[in-house]
Amino acid sequence: MNAQAHRLYDYHVWANNKVFAHLNAQEEGLLTRQVTSVFSSIAEVLTHIYTADITWLNVMQGKNFNESVEIKTEKSKQVAGAPLAVYQEAYQEIAQNFRQFFAANDLSRPIEIEHRRFGKLVCPLEDLVFHVANHGTYHRGNITAMLRQLGLTGVPTDYVFFKYL
């Protein structure tokens, strides 16, 4: 199962990079352009995906959920509204941190999480990797919808396209 979690995380990174490449080819100012959607700008979505990844990695590393949220809040301030290159660098750094964690841990190992609203959860680490990738997929879909709302094309990031590599 560890191999499947690694592969799914590789897909998450690949899909994020596809979105970045597509956004790099667009006009200046696109990231912060206001949109009536679930998020008010593409920058907000990018911040959300990034900070969620940070939160879950910290939880996987054994930090309590409240501490992880504090770290997330601080990291959010560092990227919010920044140029795309800053987001790309931040995403590369968190991907490297995930891969280092994967190399040092058995992802089938169970973890216990205490969430302030949802209570206690016991699950294997790989379930959280699946969540990170699934969460990213959902919000990359938000970005595609926002791009289309702005009259631009999205970028195909379906898992099957990743498999064709």
C-alpha positions as CSV (number, residue, x, y, z in Angstrom):
1,M,0.0,0.0,0.0
2,N,2.9,2.4,0.6
3,A,3.7,2.3,-3.1
4,Q,0.2,3.4,-4.0
5,A,0.4,6.3,-1.5
6,H,3.7,7.4,-3.0
7,R,2.3,7.2,-6.5
8,L,-0.8,9.2,-5.5
9,Y,1.4,11.8,-3.9
10,D,3.6,12.0,-7.1
11,Y,0.3,12.6,-9.0
12,H,-0.6,15.4,-6.6
13,V,2.8,17.1,-7.2
14,W,2.6,16.5,-11.0
15,A,-0.9,18.0,-11.1
16,N,0.1,21.1,-9.0
17,N,3.1,21.6,-11.4
18,K,0.7,21.4,-14.4
19,V,-1.4,24.1,-12.9
20,F,1.6,26.3,-12.2
21,A,2.9,25.9,-15.8
22,H,-0.5,26.8,-17.1
23,L,-0.8,29.8,-14.8
24,N,2.7,31.0,-15.8
25,A,1.5,31.2,-19.4
26,Q,-1.4,33.5,-18.5
27,E,-1.6,37.3,-18.1
28,E,-0.1,39.2,-15.2
29,G,-2.4,39.8,-12.3
30,L,-4.5,36.7,-12.9
31,L,-3.8,35.2,-9.5
32,T,-5.4,38.1,-7.5
33,R,-8.2,38.9,-10.0
34,Q,-11.5,38.7,-8.0
35,V,-13.9,36.0,-9.0
36,T,-17.3,35.1,-7.6
37,S,-16.7,31.5,-6.6
38,V,-15.9,29.3,-3.6
39,F,-12.7,31.3,-3.2
40,S,-12.4,35.0,-4.3
41,S,-9.2,34.5,-6.2
42,I,-6.9,31.8,-7.6
43,A,-4.2,33.0,-5.1
44,E,-6.6,32.1,-2.3
45,V,-7.0,28.5,-3.7
46,L,-3.3,28.1,-4.1
47,T,-2.8,29.3,-0.5
48,H,-5.4,26.9,0.7
49,I,-4.0,23.8,-1.0
50,Y,-0.5,24.7,0.2
51,T,-1.5,25.3,3.8
52,A,-3.7,22.2,4.0
53,D,-0.7,20.2,2.8
54,I,1.4,21.8,5.5
55,T,-1.2,21.0,8.1
56,W,-1.5,17.3,7.2
57,L,2.3,16.8,7.0
58,N,2.6,18.3,10.5
59,V,-0.2,16.0,11.8
60,M,1.5,13.0,10.2
61,Q,4.8,14.0,11.9
62,G,3.0,13.9,15.2
63,K,2.3,17.5,15.9
64,N,-1.1,18.0,17.5
65,F,-3.8,19.5,15.3
66,N,-3.8,22.9,17.0
67,E,-0.1,23.3,16.7
68,S,-0.4,22.3,13.0
69,V,-3.0,25.0,12.4
70,E,-0.7,27.6,14.0
71,I,2.1,26.6,11.6
72,K,-0.3,26.7,8.7
73,T,-1.4,30.2,9.7
74,E,2.1,31.5,9.7
75,K,3.0,29.9,6.4
76,S,-0.2,31.3,4.9
77,K,1.0,34.8,5.7
78,Q,4.3,34.1,3.8
79,V,2.6,33.2,0.5
80,A,-0.8,34.9,0.5
81,G,-1.0,37.2,-2.6
82,A,2.6,36.5,-3.5
83,P,3.8,36.1,-7.1
84,L,3.4,32.7,-8.7
85,A,7.1,31.9,-8.3
86,V,6.8,32.2,-4.5
87,Y,4.0,29.7,-4.5
88,Q,5.9,27.3,-6.8
89,E,8.9,27.5,-4.5
90,A,6.7,26.9,-1.4
91,Y,5.0,23.9,-3.1
92,Q,8.4,22.4,-4.1
93,E,9.6,22.7,-0.5
94,I,6.5,21.0,1.0
95,A,6.8,18.3,-1.6
96,Q,10.4,17.7,-0.6
97,N,9.4,17.6,3.1
98,F,6.7,15.0,2.3
99,R,9.1,12.8,0.4
100,Q,11.6,13.0,3.2
101,F,8.9,11.9,5.6
102,F,7.8,9.1,3.3
103,A,11.4,7.8,3.1
104,A,11.7,7.7,6.9
105,N,8.3,6.2,7.7
106,D,6.1,3.2,7.1
107,L,3.0,4.7,5.7
108,S,0.9,1.7,6.8
109,R,1.7,2.7,10.4
110,P,-1.4,3.9,12.3
111,I,-1.6,7.4,13.6
112,E,-4.0,8.9,16.2
113,I,-5.3,12.4,15.5
114,E,-7.3,14.5,17.8
115,H,-9.3,17.1,16.0
116,R,-11.0,19.9,18.0
117,R,-14.3,19.5,16.1
118,F,-14.4,16.0,14.8
119,G,-12.8,14.2,17.7
120,K,-10.4,11.3,17.6
121,L,-9.4,9.4,14.4
122,V,-7.1,6.4,14.2
123,C,-5.9,5.6,10.6
124,P,-2.8,4.6,8.7
125,L,-0.6,7.4,7.6
126,E,-1.3,6.5,3.9
127,D,-5.0,7.4,4.4
128,L,-3.8,11.0,5.1
129,V,-1.7,10.9,1.9
130,F,-4.8,9.9,0.0
131,H,-6.6,12.8,1.6
132,V,-3.9,15.3,0.7
133,A,-4.1,14.2,-3.0
134,N,-7.9,14.1,-3.1
135,H,-8.1,17.5,-1.4
136,G,-5.7,18.9,-4.0
137,T,-7.7,17.4,-6.8
138,Y,-10.9,19.0,-5.6
139,H,-9.4,22.5,-5.3
140,R,-7.5,22.3,-8.6
141,G,-11.0,21.8,-10.0
142,N,-12.0,25.1,-8.3
143,I,-9.1,26.7,-10.2
144,T,-10.3,25.3,-13.5
145,A,-13.8,26.6,-12.9
146,M,-12.4,30.0,-12.0
147,L,-10.3,30.1,-15.1
148,R,-13.3,29.2,-17.2
149,Q,-15.3,31.9,-15.5
150,L,-12.6,34.4,-16.5
151,G,-12.9,33.2,-20.1
152,L,-9.7,31.2,-20.0
153,T,-9.0,27.5,-20.5
154,G,-8.2,25.1,-17.6
155,V,-5.5,22.5,-17.7
156,P,-6.3,18.7,-17.6
157,T,-4.9,17.2,-14.5
158,D,-6.9,14.0,-14.3
159,Y,-5.0,11.1,-12.7
160,V,-5.3,9.1,-16.0
161,F,-3.2,11.8,-17.8
162,F,-0.5,11.4,-15.1
163,K,-0.5,7.6,-15.8
164,Y,0.3,8.2,-19.4
165,L,3.7,9.6,-18.5
